[in-house]
Amino acid sequence: MPATILVVEDEPIISQAVADRLRAEGHEVVQAFDGPSAVATCAATSPDLVVLDVMLPGYDGHEVCRRIQAERPVPVLMLTARDDEADILVGLGVGADDYLTKPFRMRELVARVAALLRRVERAAELAARPVADLGDLHFDAAARRVWVAGDEVHLTPTEFDLLACLAASPGVVITREELYTEVWGWPGASGTRTVDSHVKALRAKIGSDRVRTVHGVGYALEPRAAS
């Protein structure tokens, strides 16, 4: 479905190329070229999705993402010049849903945008799934809130959907391909590290031993006993 997309990129050639391609896909596109104008434009236009470069004048993409997510949750596709795990985890930690490393193929950007828009539609379905409390892990699916050992844990929308997907089948290994399909609505995306990066960010919030890695296959949620 057509969406309103905010493209935040300070390099005019890249910004225009991305905007032109997204318009060709039927979307309405607005553009911003620095951090402060990105926050202001997001508040004024309420986009359905933001394509956000990390390196921006004014303040960087991480600060932009933090500010716009504080106002209204919105899917964010982060563009980064460095395929550095620490940099990626910072972006995910402030609310980015996915990332692309420069240089990227425009076809892949379009696919990521489409997948994020589908993920928003699927979020309600995932949240509506019955998920029982798992030991000291407590879910409120309707409110999209999670508590660990009585303490509330603040998850990004994607982290919540990922945890809900794993929690629907506790102890069962869910493949990366299944997670891409269920959480991102993006089948056939096994060549990216998106799931792995989100799992690492999730572990940092709920405990590293709660999500078991099955190398070459996927992940399983291993609940602890209630205290």
C-alpha beads as a LAMMPS data file, in Angstrom:
LAMMPS data file: protein, C-alpha beads

227 atoms
226 bonds

1 atom types
1 bond types

-500.0 500.0 xlo xhi
-500.0 500.0 ylo yhi
-500.0 500.0 zlo zhi

Masses

1 110.0

Atoms # bond

1 1 1 0.000 0.000 0.000
2 1 1 1.245 3.536 -0.696
3 1 1 2.760 5.207 2.362
4 1 1 4.188 8.554 3.374
5 1 1 7.937 8.152 3.821
6 1 1 10.386 10.665 5.273
7 1 1 13.869 10.405 3.742
8 1 1 16.574 11.974 5.915
9 1 1 19.896 12.127 4.074
10 1 1 22.360 15.030 3.874
11 1 1 23.914 13.960 0.561
12 1 1 21.602 15.482 -2.089
13 1 1 22.388 12.911 -4.789
14 1 1 21.624 9.953 -2.529
15 1 1 18.564 11.648 -1.056
16 1 1 17.091 12.378 -4.467
17 1 1 17.850 8.901 -5.800
18 1 1 16.109 7.297 -2.819
19 1 1 13.166 9.689 -3.016
20 1 1 12.725 9.158 -6.767
21 1 1 12.779 5.387 -6.415
22 1 1 10.268 5.370 -3.557
23 1 1 7.971 7.706 -5.500
24 1 1 8.226 5.337 -8.447
25 1 1 6.952 2.619 -6.085
26 1 1 3.860 4.754 -5.447
27 1 1 4.816 6.284 -2.104
28 1 1 4.574 9.920 -1.076
29 1 1 8.027 11.150 -0.077
30 1 1 9.126 14.123 2.015
31 1 1 12.791 14.974 2.536
32 1 1 14.989 16.451 5.247
33 1 1 18.723 17.079 5.134
34 1 1 19.812 17.583 8.752
35 1 1 18.882 16.446 12.245
36 1 1 16.731 19.345 13.463
37 1 1 14.717 19.576 10.243
38 1 1 14.194 15.801 10.303
39 1 1 12.576 15.977 13.753
40 1 1 10.466 18.979 12.749
41 1 1 9.381 17.400 9.453
42 1 1 8.466 14.150 11.171
43 1 1 6.285 16.030 13.663
44 1 1 4.620 18.012 10.870
45 1 1 3.946 15.161 8.430
46 1 1 3.502 12.037 10.669
47 1 1 5.128 9.687 8.129
48 1 1 4.398 5.974 8.013
49 1 1 8.133 5.194 7.819
50 1 1 11.465 7.015 8.072
51 1 1 14.606 6.254 6.050
52 1 1 17.315 7.784 8.235
53 1 1 21.029 8.283 7.638
54 1 1 23.260 7.991 10.717
55 1 1 25.701 10.772 9.782
56 1 1 23.809 14.061 9.724
57 1 1 24.584 17.711 10.499
58 1 1 22.911 19.254 13.526
59 1 1 22.654 16.006 15.451
60 1 1 23.165 12.490 14.215
61 1 1 20.656 9.878 13.147
62 1 1 20.689 8.169 16.532
63 1 1 19.559 11.353 18.249
64 1 1 16.963 11.961 15.531
65 1 1 15.616 8.447 16.008
66 1 1 15.488 8.861 19.785
67 1 1 13.550 12.125 19.481
68 1 1 11.020 11.010 16.891
69 1 1 10.345 7.725 18.715
70 1 1 9.710 9.682 21.910
71 1 1 6.986 11.626 20.118
72 1 1 5.330 8.786 18.197
73 1 1 6.497 5.242 17.424
74 1 1 7.336 4.996 13.718
75 1 1 9.269 2.354 11.745
76 1 1 12.833 3.498 11.005
77 1 1 15.226 2.096 8.409
78 1 1 18.698 3.308 9.353
79 1 1 21.377 3.912 6.728
80 1 1 24.927 3.498 7.999
81 1 1 28.304 3.847 6.304
82 1 1 29.873 1.361 8.731
83 1 1 29.040 -2.319 9.024
84 1 1 30.055 -2.104 12.662
85 1 1 28.067 -4.160 15.152
86 1 1 28.408 -1.630 17.973
87 1 1 27.110 1.165 15.732
88 1 1 24.221 -1.003 14.558
89 1 1 23.264 -1.963 18.123
90 1 1 23.185 1.700 19.130
91 1 1 20.730 2.328 16.298
92 1 1 18.530 -0.594 17.299
93 1 1 18.700 0.532 20.913
94 1 1 17.215 3.953 20.141
95 1 1 14.331 2.443 18.187
96 1 1 15.491 1.688 14.642
97 1 1 13.761 -1.363 13.153
98 1 1 16.277 -2.270 10.467
99 1 1 19.443 -0.995 8.853
100 1 1 21.223 -0.923 5.512
101 1 1 24.958 -0.499 5.050
102 1 1 26.175 1.906 2.380
103 1 1 26.648 1.422 -0.488
104 1 1 23.356 -0.392 -0.991
105 1 1 21.332 -1.500 -3.971
106 1 1 18.156 0.493 -4.479
107 1 1 16.264 -2.755 -5.023
108 1 1 17.247 -3.900 -1.533
109 1 1 16.160 -0.598 0.021
110 1 1 12.751 -0.923 -1.635
111 1 1 12.444 -4.487 -0.320
112 1 1 13.379 -3.398 3.221
113 1 1 10.837 -0.551 3.116
114 1 1 8.099 -2.890 1.896
115 1 1 8.984 -5.425 4.593
116 1 1 8.844 -2.811 7.362
117 1 1 5.469 -1.573 6.184
118 1 1 4.179 -5.160 6.190
119 1 1 5.663 -5.682 9.652
120 1 1 3.563 -2.823 10.995
121 1 1 0.455 -4.559 9.653
122 1 1 1.530 -7.868 11.190
123 1 1 2.373 -6.353 14.591
124 1 1 -1.267 -6.453 15.660
125 1 1 -1.504 -10.125 14.658
126 1 1 1.629 -11.002 16.624
127 1 1 0.462 -9.099 19.695
128 1 1 -2.929 -10.845 19.553
129 1 1 -1.375 -14.301 19.766
130 1 1 -1.924 -15.978 23.122
131 1 1 1.390 -15.962 24.969
132 1 1 1.400 -17.451 28.449
133 1 1 3.736 -16.210 31.152
134 1 1 7.019 -18.056 30.907
135 1 1 8.513 -18.379 34.345
136 1 1 9.487 -14.871 35.430
137 1 1 8.813 -13.457 31.951
138 1 1 5.411 -11.740 31.850
139 1 1 3.638 -10.387 28.730
140 1 1 0.838 -7.911 28.289
141 1 1 0.268 -8.372 24.560
142 1 1 -2.484 -5.769 24.265
143 1 1 -0.368 -3.078 25.928
144 1 1 2.839 -4.442 24.317
145 1 1 4.640 -4.482 27.669
146 1 1 7.066 -7.004 29.134
147 1 1 8.297 -7.639 32.688
148 1 1 11.297 -9.716 33.710
149 1 1 11.360 -10.865 37.336
150 1 1 8.880 -8.120 38.199
151 1 1 10.799 -5.298 36.520
152 1 1 9.407 -3.776 33.329
153 1 1 11.719 -3.990 30.333
154 1 1 11.380 -1.338 27.637
155 1 1 11.562 -2.993 24.227
156 1 1 11.447 -1.413 20.797
157 1 1 8.447 -2.462 18.649
158 1 1 10.585 -4.913 16.679
159 1 1 12.157 -6.374 19.816
160 1 1 8.687 -6.952 21.267
161 1 1 7.489 -8.674 18.081
162 1 1 10.621 -10.827 17.966
163 1 1 10.211 -11.865 21.606
164 1 1 6.502 -12.559 21.109
165 1 1 7.290 -14.772 18.130
166 1 1 9.871 -16.776 20.096
167 1 1 7.628 -16.929 23.176
168 1 1 4.751 -18.398 21.189
169 1 1 6.787 -21.629 20.976
170 1 1 9.017 -21.749 24.062
171 1 1 11.969 -24.095 23.770
172 1 1 11.343 -24.627 20.055
173 1 1 14.031 -23.514 17.622
174 1 1 12.704 -20.900 15.190
175 1 1 14.821 -20.556 12.065
176 1 1 16.111 -17.181 10.903
177 1 1 14.017 -17.544 7.759
178 1 1 10.870 -18.108 9.840
179 1 1 11.676 -15.084 11.988
180 1 1 12.176 -12.889 8.914
181 1 1 8.809 -14.044 7.603
182 1 1 6.894 -13.816 10.884
183 1 1 8.352 -10.615 12.346
184 1 1 9.463 -8.635 9.304
185 1 1 7.125 -10.111 6.689
186 1 1 10.189 -10.662 4.538
187 1 1 10.660 -14.266 3.379
188 1 1 13.934 -15.203 1.737
189 1 1 16.037 -12.635 3.610
190 1 1 18.531 -15.113 5.061
191 1 1 21.561 -13.255 3.684
192 1 1 21.270 -10.346 6.141
193 1 1 22.288 -9.995 9.800
194 1 1 19.129 -8.189 10.864
195 1 1 17.770 -11.024 13.034
196 1 1 21.131 -11.648 14.684
197 1 1 21.555 -7.968 15.567
198 1 1 18.048 -7.727 17.014
199 1 1 18.559 -10.911 19.059
200 1 1 21.759 -9.467 20.517
201 1 1 19.918 -6.249 21.437
202 1 1 17.072 -8.287 22.960
203 1 1 19.484 -10.382 25.024
204 1 1 21.011 -7.235 26.492
205 1 1 17.577 -6.336 27.892
206 1 1 16.099 -9.675 29.012
207 1 1 19.245 -11.678 29.806
208 1 1 21.769 -13.283 27.500
209 1 1 20.909 -16.846 28.560
210 1 1 17.196 -16.562 27.732
211 1 1 17.627 -16.824 23.960
212 1 1 19.493 -19.947 22.889
213 1 1 21.433 -19.946 19.630
214 1 1 21.377 -23.021 17.423
215 1 1 24.244 -22.285 15.081
216 1 1 23.337 -22.396 11.439
217 1 1 19.636 -22.734 12.245
218 1 1 18.071 -20.077 14.469
219 1 1 17.000 -19.258 18.018
220 1 1 14.839 -20.566 20.851
221 1 1 13.479 -18.852 23.953
222 1 1 14.454 -20.673 27.126
223 1 1 12.320 -19.457 30.052
224 1 1 13.640 -19.461 33.587
225 1 1 11.644 -20.656 36.547
226 1 1 9.615 -18.033 38.369
227 1 1 11.281 -16.818 41.531

Bonds

1 1 1 2
2 1 2 3
3 1 3 4
4 1 4 5
5 1 5 6
6 1 6 7
7 1 7 8
8 1 8 9
9 1 9 10
10 1 10 11
11 1 11 12
12 1 12 13
13 1 13 14
14 1 14 15
15 1 15 16
16 1 16 17
17 1 17 18
18 1 18 19
19 1 19 20
20 1 20 21
21 1 21 22
22 1 22 23
23 1 23 24
24 1 24 25
25 1 25 26
26 1 26 27
27 1 27 28
28 1 28 29
29 1 29 30
30 1 30 31
31 1 31 32
32 1 32 33
33 1 33 34
34 1 34 35
35 1 35 36
36 1 36 37
37 1 37 38
38 1 38 39
39 1 39 40
40 1 40 41
41 1 41 42
42 1 42 43
43 1 43 44
44 1 44 45
45 1 45 46
46 1 46 47
47 1 47 48
48 1 48 49
49 1 49 50
50 1 50 51
51 1 51 52
52 1 52 53
53 1 53 54
54 1 54 55
55 1 55 56
56 1 56 57
57 1 57 58
58 1 58 59
59 1 59 60
60 1 60 61
61 1 61 62
62 1 62 63
63 1 63 64
64 1 64 65
65 1 65 66
66 1 66 67
67 1 67 68
68 1 68 69
69 1 69 70
70 1 70 71
71 1 71 72
72 1 72 73
73 1 73 74
74 1 74 75
75 1 75 76
76 1 76 77
77 1 77 78
78 1 78 79
79 1 79 80
80 1 80 81
81 1 81 82
82 1 82 83
83 1 83 84
84 1 84 85
85 1 85 86
86 1 86 87
87 1 87 88
88 1 88 89
89 1 89 90
90 1 90 91
91 1 91 92
92 1 92 93
93 1 93 94
94 1 94 95
95 1 95 96
96 1 96 97
97 1 97 98
98 1 98 99
99 1 99 100
100 1 100 101
101 1 101 102
102 1 102 103
103 1 103 104
104 1 104 105
105 1 105 106
106 1 106 107
107 1 107 108
108 1 108 109
109 1 109 110
110 1 110 111
111 1 111 112
112 1 112 113
113 1 113 114
114 1 114 115
115 1 115 116
116 1 116 117
117 1 117 118
118 1 118 119
119 1 119 120
120 1 120 121
121 1 121 122
122 1 122 123
123 1 123 124
124 1 124 125
125 1 125 126
126 1 126 127
127 1 127 128
128 1 128 129
129 1 129 130
130 1 130 131
131 1 131 132
132 1 132 133
133 1 133 134
134 1 134 135
135 1 135 136
136 1 136 137
137 1 137 138
138 1 138 139
139 1 139 140
140 1 140 141
141 1 141 142
142 1 142 143
143 1 143 144
144 1 144 145
145 1 145 146
146 1 146 147
147 1 147 148
148 1 148 149
149 1 149 150
150 1 150 151
151 1 151 152
152 1 152 153
153 1 153 154
154 1 154 155
155 1 155 156
156 1 156 157
157 1 157 158
158 1 158 159
159 1 159 160
160 1 160 161
161 1 161 162
162 1 162 163
163 1 163 164
164 1 164 165
165 1 165 166
166 1 166 167
167 1 167 168
168 1 168 169
169 1 169 170
170 1 170 171
171 1 171 172
172 1 172 173
173 1 173 174
174 1 174 175
175 1 175 176
176 1 176 177
177 1 177 178
178 1 178 179
179 1 179 180
180 1 180 181
181 1 181 182
182 1 182 183
183 1 183 184
184 1 184 185
185 1 185 186
186 1 186 187
187 1 187 188
188 1 188 189
189 1 189 190
190 1 190 191
191 1 191 192
192 1 192 193
193 1 193 194
194 1 194 195
195 1 195 196
196 1 196 197
197 1 197 198
198 1 198 199
199 1 199 200
200 1 200 201
201 1 201 202
202 1 202 203
203 1 203 204
204 1 204 205
205 1 205 206
206 1 206 207
207 1 207 208
208 1 208 209
209 1 209 210
210 1 210 211
211 1 211 212
212 1 212 213
213 1 213 214
214 1 214 215
215 1 215 216
216 1 216 217
217 1 217 218
218 1 218 219
219 1 219 220
220 1 220 221
221 1 221 222
222 1 222 223
223 1 223 224
224 1 224 225
225 1 225 226
226 1 226 227
